[in-house]
Amino acid sequence: MAVAVLAAENITNPVTAQIVAVQSGFGSPGGATVQFALTTSGGGTSVTAWVQTSIDGQKTWSDIACFAVSGGGTRFVTVDGRKSIPAPTVLSEGGLAENTVQEGILGSAFRVKYTTVGTWNPGTLMTVEIKTHGD
């Protein structure tokens, strides 16, 4: 699978639980690499972005990664969709702990939900990209 852009959002005013359009058609990925980047010239306090997946036709969403930043930069994580979860697990939707991942669940659709705090200077851009593999 090629790299897909899940979000390319200009950040200015504070928002809470803003959802970016769904990207679907990923098949049954075994894993994913997710890259988060925040380009900023200042202002603002923080950005938290949850990368989410759905395995039930986009009826419910589950966090697979959470990026929480207070300044610019690029970060990435890998998520193993084939990792065993040995006991029933309550999945979160916008509640995964900051800078963590939830392995063991990858569906065919992805989206980003984000919250920003403070007013960011013009030109602040958040991008989230995903590359799935093993599908």
Secondary structure by P-SEA (a helix, b strand, c coil): cccccccccccccccccccccccccccccccbbbbbbbbbcccccbbbbbbbcccccccbbbbcccccccbbbbbbccccccccccccccccccccccccccccccccbbbbbbcccccccccbbbbbbbbbccc
